[in-house]
Amino acid sequence: MESSDAIVARFLALHPKLIDLSLGRIERLLAALGEPQRRLPPVIHVAGTNGKGSTVAFMRAILEAAGLAVHVYTSPHLVRFHERIRIGTPEGGRLVSEHELVDAFRRCEAANAGLPITVFEITTAAALLLFSEHPAHVLLLEVGLGGRFDATNVIEKPLATVVTPISMDHSEYLGDTIGKIAGEKAGIFKRGAPAVIALQDHREAETVLERAAARAGASAFVGGQDFHVHEEQGRLVYQDEEGLIDLPLPRLPGRHQHVNAGTAIAALRKAGFGRLDPKAFETGLRTADWPARLQRLAKGRLLDLLPPGSELWLDGGHNPDGGKALSAAMAEFEESRPRPLVMIVGMLGTKDSLGFLAPFAGLAQEVIGVPIPGQQAARPPAEVRDLAAASGMPARTEPGFEAALAGLSARVWAAPPRVLITGSLYLAGEVLAANGTPPT
C-alpha cells in the first residue's frame, strides 16, 4: 500500500506555493466531496499565535475526562502527520490510522482532479472528511495560519470560537503589526457563536478582537474582563459570571499555561459544557498533555548523553512573546531548583530570533546554536550564536543537537545542568524522534 507520506509528497506538486491563504480552493474540493464540513459534530474553532495547542489540549482532557468523544485537529505535527488528526471515542480517542489516512487522502486526490490546491488545504479536507464519518460529541478545530483565509474557516456555525494570545509571527502572511495579525485571527468569529478572547499581552490585539467580534455579531467573552484565572495557595482559581471553580494547578508547567487553562474553561462554559462533572475539570487539568511545550524528557536515549542528574526540557517556542513566557518559566525553575541553564537553539530564518533570545539574558549560562535537520530555511547556527552574544549571553555552535548534548558531559559542573532545547517545532520534532518518544 502506498504510504501517506508518499501521497503528501505528491500533493506538493499541486500548487507552486506551500502557503497561499484562500478559501476558494478548499470550498471547491469540499463541494466535490459532498460538503463533509456540514456533517461534522459541533465545532469549537481555535485561532491565535501562542497557546492554541495547549488550550485545545486542556479542552480535550476535560471533555474526555467527562466521557465524551472528542475529535481534534491540530498542526503542525512533530514526528508523524497522523498527530494532526485525532479520532474521538468515549475511551479517550486515538490518532488516525495509516489505512484511514491513506484512504481519505486518495478520495480527496480523486475529487480534486489535479487542480491547484495547497498541501494544508487538501489535508484539511481529508481531516474534515474523516471527522464527518465518525460520530463524536465535539470537534476541537485548530487554525493552521491566521484565521480569515485559513482552510479551517469553512465552518459556518461553530459552537464557539476562541482566540488565544496574539504575538508577532508569520508577519509575511498576516501583516506587520499586532493589530493586523489580530484582525486576521478574528476572521473565525461568526454571528451567534460566543467569541472567547484570551487575556492578551498586547492591548492593541484585545481592542481589535473585541471590535471584530461586535462587527461579526458574536458576543465577546474577554479574559481579564469577563473571566479571570489566578493562582492562590497552590491552586488555580477560575471565576466568571457563573461563579468560581477551585482547581489543581495544570500539569503543563509555566504560568502562561494558567492563561491557556482559563481560556479552555471559559470556552467550554460558553460552548455549553459548563455543567460537566466538576471532577472532569480537575482531572483534565491534571492530565492534559501537549508535547514539545515545556516538556520534560525524563527518559529516552538523549538523556543518556548528558551529565548524570541533568534535566532535559523541550519547547517549540519561536517568537518574542513565546520567549518571554518560556524565560519566565525557566526563572521560576531557577528560583525553586537552582541549576545552570544551557540553551540549545535552532531557529528558522524567518523568525525574530533576537526577540526570542533576548529575554533569556542574565538567565542562560550558555546558548549553543545548532542547525535544524532537513530545513533549508533554518537560520545558520553561527547567526544564532551571534544574536545570543549580542543579547549578552555566552554562545557557541555545534554541528547538531546530539553533539551539543554530548559535549556537555565532557565538562565539570558544580551542579548538573538544566538543558533547554528550543527555537522551533521542527527542531522539537527531530528531538522527539531521536529520543524515541514520539507523540501518541
Residue, then its C-alpha position, 0 to 999 in steps of 0.5 A: m500500500e502506498s504510504s501517506d507520506a508518499i501521497v503528501a509528497r505528491f500533493l506538493a506538486l499541486h500548487p507552486k506555493l506551500i502557503d497561499l491563504s484562500l478559501g476558494r480552493i478548499e470550498r471547491l474540493l469540499a463541494a466535490l466531496g459532498e460538503p463533509q464540513r456540514r456533517l461534522p459534530p459541533v465545532i469549537h474553532v481555535a485561532g491565535t499565535n501562542g497557546k492554541g495547542s495547549t488550550v485545545a489540549f486542556m479542552r480535550a482532557i476535560l471533555e474526555a475526562a467527562g466521557l465524551a468523544v472528542h475529535v481534534y485537529t491540530s498542526p503542525h505535527l512533530v514526528r508523524f502527520h497522523e498527530r494532526i488528526r485525532i479520532g474521538t471515542p468515549e475511551g479517550g480517542r486515538l490518532v488516525s490510522e495509516h489505512e484511514l489516512v491513506d484512504a481519505f487522502r486518495r478520495c480527496e486526490a480523486a475529487n480534486a482532479g489535479l487542480p491547484i490546491t495547497v498541501f494544508e488545504i487538501t489535508t484539511a479536507a481529508a481531516l474534515l472528511l474523516f471527522s464527518e464519518h465518525p460520530a463524536h460529541v465535539l470537534l476541537l478545530e485548530v487554525g493552521l495560519g491566521g484565521r480569515f483565509d485559513a482552510t479551517n474557516v469553512i465552518e459556518k456555525p461553530l459552537a464557539t470560537v476562541v482566540t488565544p494570545i496574539s504575538m508577532d509571527h508569520s508577519e509575511y502572511l498576516g501583516d506587520t503589526i499586532g493589530k493586523i495579525a489580530g484582525e486576521k485571527a478574528g476572521i473565525f468569529k461568526r454571528g451567534a457563536p460566543a467569541v472567547i478572547a484570551l487575556q492578551d499581552h498586547r492591548e492593541a490585539e484585545t481592542v481589535l478582537e473585541r471590535a471584530a467580534a461586535r462587527a461579526g455579531a458574536s458576543a465577546f467573552v474577554g479574559g481579564q474582563d469577563f473571566h479571570v484565572h489566578e493562582e492562590q495557595g497552590r491552586l488555580v482559581y477560575q471565576d466568571e459570571e457563573g461563579l468560581i471553580d477551585l482547581p489543581l494547578p495544570r500539569l503543563p508547567g509555566r504560568h502562561q499555561h494558567v492563561n491557556a487553562g482559563t481560556a479552555i474553561a471559559a470556552l467550554r462554559k460558553a460552548g455549553f459544557g459548563r455543567l460537566d462533572p466538576k471532577a472532569f475539570e480537575t482531572g483534565l487539568r491534571t492530565a492534559d498533555w501537549p508535547a514539545r511545550l515545556q516538556r520534560l524528557a525524563k527518559g529516552r536515549l538523549l538523556d543518556l548523553l548528558p551529565p548524570g542528574s541533568e534535566l532535559w526540557l523541550d519547547g517549540g517556542h519561536n517568537p518574542d512573546g513565546g520567549k518571554a513566557l518560556s524565560a519566565a518559566m525557566a526563572e521560576f525553575e531557577e528560583s525553586r531548583p537552582r541549576p545552570l541553564v544551557m540553551i540549545v537553539g535552532m531557529l528558522g530564518t524567518k523568525d525574530s530570533l533576537g526577540f526570542l533570545a533576548p529575554f533569556a539574558g542574565l538567565a542562560q549560562e550558555v546558548i549553543g546554536v545548532p542547525i535544524p535537520g532537513q530545513q533549508a530555511a533554518r537560520p545558520p547556527a553561527e547567526v544564532r550564536d551571534l544574536a545570543a552574544a549580542s543579547g549578552m549571553p555566552a554562545r557557541t555552535e555545534p554541528g547538531f543537537e546530539a553533539a551539543l548534548a554530548g559535549l556537555s558531559a565532557r565538562v565539570w559542573a558544580a551542579p548538573p545542568r538544566v538543558l533547554i532545547t528550543g527555537s522551533l517545532y521542527l527542531a522539537g520534532e527531530v528531538l522527539a524522534a531521536n529520543g524515541t518518544p514520539p507523540t501518541 
